[in-house]
Amino acid sequence: MKHIKGPQNVSAREIQKKKKRIIIALLTIITLIVLFIIAYIANEFIILDKNKTTNLVINNKNVTENLKKEILIKEGEIYISKQDLGNFFDKYIYEENETQKIITTYNKKIAEIGFDQNIININGTDKTTQAHAIKEGDTIYLPIEELTDVYDIEISYKPDTKVLVIDSLSRGQVKAVVNANVSVKSSTNFIAKTVDRIKKGELCYLISEENGKARIRTENGKLGYVNSNKISNKVTVRQDMEEEKQIEGKVNLVWDYYSQVATAPDRTGTKIDGVNVVSPAFFNMNTEGVIEENIGTRGQAYLDWAHSNNCKVWPMVQNSGDGMLSATSRVMNSYEKRKEVIEQIVNLCIEYKLDGINLDFENMKKEDKDLYSRFIIELMPRMKELGLVLSVDVTAPDGSDTWSLCFDRHVIGDVADYIIFMGYDEYGASSTKAGTTAGLDWVELSLKKFLETEEIESDKIVLAVPLYTRLWTEDSNGNLIDQVVVSMKDIDDTIPSDVERKWDEDLQQYYVEYSEDGNTKKMWIEDLTSLKAKTDLISKYKLGGIASWEKGMETDEVWKLFEEALK
């Protein structure tokens, strides 16, 4: 006889299944709780940010991923590769073949460091060091601790965390005290890994605060976040240092008395309205690389006059004269000769208490373009050290090898305080046909190249305008036979009164053409109208100011025009 299972047996089996499911669920919950506790402990107390290689923190930013080469630590010295120093501090750092030294510049310092002697030369003065430059394979490394004075930095190496910290002394710094034991997190997310732990009473560096979170740097060099209420007693230990500009507002410069033999004009009792910089023809480099001066008693009186009228004096340093193409090339191709010229310039600035210089090197070889840039790179720190301004004259971007292609305008504009675009001689003394001295279309096109192609900051560009034009003479066949410079103030006396002046919209100039002695005379006139069109470019492109060539050629109304244009 068969037994039939009743409802009671079915119920017991279901109960067993339910118990099993409950046990599994409880075990799962317990496991999750344990895992959560482990994760919490790991996240809160176990530091998950261990460095395998030396990390580099510069001004509270971890830049390790940007390193091209690993940081070397040899015999207690810390070395950073030349490539990385170029990336972080001096993009113009280079190996000088003539002296077999590394030349590096930064702000107010230029330094030389070699491979065999524990000596560094900073701004012309030797200093004994603990280490020198080394080579590992094809890579050059420099001892960073020996460059602290050059780059104006302080460094700290944390061996426990393998962090090298570099702080610029020109950057502000705030320290704070941690008021509780706290974990430093990698981000402000709810769950973030712990990068370091700080005990109550320890110091940290406060970087920023936002939405109740403080971004800090620990004494171990680690960067991360804590709640703002966990830090207190904030103290500013260093303020941001801002470099003061010598000229507040825009530059209004005029070049004065051009010639190596001319004497300074007597300007006693006069004032040039609006002008805040004068650039007299004081200095000229001869074929031997010697800076010859043209100052004397009259020049000293000129300096006194300028300063009494609140004008800064940036004298021209020129390379004009016979044989200067080859002579300038010889100087540019030698680091030692460049140093000698720089030292002369610095000493002259000190002797005559100048405010800066205007470097006016022209007629140079195209192949020396980078070396001329080096000259400016090496000169700039010495000028900054004395609080002096370096302005550099350049021509329009398009032209001949020795007139235009000899300048790297991007580098000059990057390094110098001001790059002065000589916006004239569109058609000049070497032209084979008659044309305007400075048509607006040509000037504006050139400026756009400075800004867009050469990528120069607009407020570093000073537009130089001509206070003169040229009278051209052509024969009956249209051949150019002569040209003479005519000062702006003499134009009306030069052109016959019955000659019609025709307006050229593109050039923004009046043009005249007339016959004389069987020849054709042509002139593109520079007057207040043409100059107004050019000075309007200063505000249009937010340029750094105006310069004018040269004093004595103008009409009296010019200075008022310039003053208004710069307001």
Secondary structure, 3 states (H helix, E strand, C coil): CCCCCCHHHHHHHHHHHHHHHHHHHHHHHHHHHHHHHHHHHHHHHCCCCCCCCCEEEECCEECHHHCCCCCEEECCEEEEEHHHHHHHCCCCCEEECCCCEEEEEECCEEEEEECCCCEEEECCEEEECCCCCEEECCEEEEEHHHHHHHHCEEEEEECCCCEEEEEECCCCEEEEEECCCEEEECCCCCCCCEEEEECCCCEEEEEEEECCEEEEEECCCCEEEEEHHHEEEEEEEECCCCCCCCCCCCEEEEEECCCCCCCCCCCCCCCCCCCCEEEECCEEECCCCCEEECCHHHHHHHHHHHHHCCCEECCEEECCCCCHHHHHHHHHCCHHHHHHHHHHHHHHHHHCCCCEEEEECCCCCHHHHHHHHHHHHHHHHHHHHCCCEEEEEECCCCCCCCCCCCCCHHHHHHHCCEEEEECCCCCCCCCCCCCCCCCHHHHHHHHHHHHHHCCCCHHHEEEEEECEEEEEEECCCCCEEEEEEEEHHHHHHHCCCCCCCEEECCCCEEEEEEEECCEEEEEECCCHHHHHHHHHHHHHCCCCEEEEECCCCCCCHHHHHHHHHCC
